Amino acid sequence: MSETTPGKRVVIKIGTGVLTRNSGGEIHHAMLARLSQAIADLNATGHEVVMVTSGAVGAGLSTFGLEKRPTEIEMLQACAAAGQARLMHLYESQFSLHQLKIAQLLVTHDDLRDERRSQNVLATLRALSPFRNVIPIVNENDSVSVFELKVGDNDILSSIVARLIDADLLILLTSVRGLMGPEASSDEDIIPVVEDIETVLDFVRDEKGELSVGGMGSKLSAVKEAISSGVETIIASGLHPEQLGELVAGNGIGTRFPSQIPSSSPS
């Protein structure tokens, strides 16, 4: 990625529970508008944003008159195929209101785990980097990938993307405010900073919904991978996207996981 880019390089992963209203997969248009506004604001203040979005399967349910996420892999793939197009159209419409364009990268887990293929993804992101009016949106290619549909890998995928582009920060936006401790009585009682991730792995509360496949356990796996690669990571609520600027600045409400590797000085 370009070394002269001002601000921070930020990967933002948006979960299905943030983008949809209910188990029927209805897209939450007002929330998508708020997310787009917040990301456009980050872009306007000099930060470079790469999005990783969930929601394709949920967005495609209505195409087939479904009210719940199907269990058959073939139907999940069909929903993803329809939903990817719908989801990107909605993002394109929202970002155009801020004079921004989008570029979609459809990838699978294997695309980013294989060194040669991951370098192709990186080359595309590098080519997009100088065009600050274009927001890259990485989307799992669920219509052809069975693995992601079974286990839900967007959290891990976002951590791989963050490492690949040498991001300064990874933000996992979910439906809760952060990581809660074992004695927490509500999502107001979140842990603000976790210095040692091994100390919190045993008291995860899984918040995944009907349309979500991954939960907090998946997020902590992604966090562990990101911070061990030198990328500071935050778990925060996507229901309050207006605080994205604060989170990037080191404030805001969420659980922050500092990088376990000292950042290197730019050459």
Phi, psi and omega in degrees: 000162184295130181278349183264002181294127179286165177073200182255154173264117190235130172258127181242117177261127182249121183278160179301321181296340178277324188274340184244154183274326189204184182293344177281356176080013179297125181294134179274089187298320180295321179292320179297323178295319179293320177298315180297320178298315182295321179289322176298322178295319176299315179300318182293334181266011171100004178271147178260120187246132169241126180263145168236118188243139168266187171104356183296315180296314179300320181291338182266353183300318184294335178302327184251012178069026181270145179257342180225158177299125180290165179257339181284132182302318182299320180287325175298318179295321178295317178298319179296319180299317179287320184289327179301315180296316181295316182297315180294324177298319180293317177298316180300317180296317182290314182291333178296334177294342180248020180060034178243151176246168178237157173225120183268134173242111177269118183226164172242169177306316183294329179300326184264344178273332179277126188299314182295316181290324179294328177293330175293320177296315180299320180299320178295316180294324177295322179294327180281333188308316182292341183269088189289350177269009179241125179260114176289134177237111179270130186226130175300136178276068185296339182291343178237350185254114180282325184302311182296323180295328182281318189247346179069097190239015182295329177295310178297318179303318180294326179290326177292318177300316181300317178292319183300318183265007180058051182291152174279332188206139172243127178243119177262106180270124183227191183268002177240165188281346181162196180274129180260144177281171183295337181262003184293137180259345178205172181285003172285335185267067180264160176273118186288323181220135175241111181278328181233105186296334180298336183282348184245359185292336186272350180236044177286135170255121184274120186252013187297144181259189185295328182267348182269145176257318177275160176226203181295328177299319177297321180294320180292328174296319178294319178300313183301317180292320183291310185291330177289345176260005176095013182253114174300141185227146179229135168256122184214170181280125174281354178281354177230063186293343181298343181269006181304318179299320178294319180298316179295327180280356179101008180241211178080175182255123180171182176254121185257133179243102181297151176300142178269359179237127178302135180293139181275151179286143180295140181278000000 
